[in-house]
Amino acid sequence: MSKEQLQMNVDITQSTPMKSADGNQVFQEAVVLRKISKFLTGTSEDAVIPIPVFIDVKTGKILTEMLPKELRTEYEEYNKAI
């Protein structure tokens, strides 16, 4: 991606807030780490993949709709355990 920022001609007042399942609107950045076996990667060591996520600052729950679709169910279960 170039150093230029992507500019969109959108009126921010036309947007709607994102809310957590608990109705909260303030989030913090966090990282989920996933490990991949060296046998799948074909390397000499296991690999670690950092996945940026947002968490609800009040509850600590992950905003799962921002995760890759393949991981949402797993982290919805994580949120239920909190």
C-alpha positions as CSV (number, residue, x, y, z in Angstrom):
1,M,0.0,0.0,0.0
2,S,1.3,3.5,-0.8
3,K,2.1,6.1,1.8
4,E,-0.9,8.1,0.7
5,Q,-3.9,7.6,2.8
6,L,-7.1,6.2,1.2
7,Q,-9.6,9.0,1.1
8,M,-13.3,8.4,0.9
9,N,-15.8,11.0,0.1
10,V,-18.1,10.0,3.0
11,D,-20.0,12.2,5.5
12,I,-19.1,10.7,8.9
13,T,-22.4,11.9,10.3
14,Q,-24.1,9.4,8.0
15,S,-22.4,6.5,9.8
16,T,-23.7,4.4,12.7
17,P,-21.8,3.4,15.8
18,M,-20.5,-0.2,16.2
19,K,-21.6,-1.8,19.4
20,S,-20.6,-4.9,21.2
21,A,-23.1,-7.6,22.1
22,D,-23.4,-5.9,25.5
23,G,-24.2,-2.5,23.8
24,N,-20.9,-0.9,24.6
25,Q,-19.2,1.4,22.0
26,V,-15.7,1.9,23.2
27,F,-13.0,-0.6,22.1
28,Q,-9.3,-1.2,22.6
29,E,-6.8,-2.8,20.2
30,A,-5.5,-6.2,21.2
31,V,-3.8,-9.2,19.5
32,V,-4.9,-12.8,19.3
33,L,-1.9,-15.2,18.6
34,R,-2.4,-18.3,16.5
35,K,0.2,-21.1,16.2
36,I,0.6,-23.1,13.0
37,S,2.5,-26.4,13.1
38,K,5.9,-26.6,11.4
39,F,4.5,-29.6,9.5
40,L,1.8,-27.4,7.9
41,T,4.2,-24.5,7.2
42,G,7.0,-26.7,5.9
43,T,9.5,-24.8,8.1
44,S,11.8,-26.0,10.9
45,E,9.8,-24.3,13.6
46,D,6.1,-23.6,14.4
47,A,4.9,-20.3,13.1
48,V,2.9,-17.7,15.1
49,I,0.4,-15.4,13.4
50,P,-0.7,-12.3,15.2
51,I,-4.3,-11.3,14.4
52,P,-5.3,-7.7,15.4
53,V,-8.7,-7.6,17.3
54,F,-10.8,-5.1,19.1
55,I,-12.0,-5.8,22.7
56,D,-14.8,-4.1,24.6
57,V,-13.1,-2.1,27.3
58,K,-15.9,-2.7,29.8
59,T,-16.2,-6.5,29.4
60,G,-12.9,-7.6,27.8
61,K,-14.9,-9.5,25.2
62,I,-13.6,-9.6,21.6
63,L,-15.6,-7.8,18.9
64,T,-16.0,-11.0,16.9
65,E,-17.5,-9.5,13.8
66,M,-14.1,-8.0,13.1
67,L,-12.4,-11.4,13.1
68,P,-11.9,-13.6,10.0
69,K,-15.1,-15.6,9.4
70,E,-13.3,-18.9,10.0
71,L,-12.5,-17.9,13.6
72,R,-15.7,-16.2,14.8
73,T,-17.4,-19.2,16.3
74,E,-14.3,-20.1,18.3
75,Y,-14.1,-16.6,19.8
76,E,-17.8,-16.3,20.4
77,E,-17.3,-19.3,22.7
78,Y,-14.4,-17.5,24.3
79,N,-16.7,-14.5,24.9
80,K,-19.3,-16.7,26.6
81,A,-16.7,-17.9,29.1
82,I,-15.8,-14.4,30.3
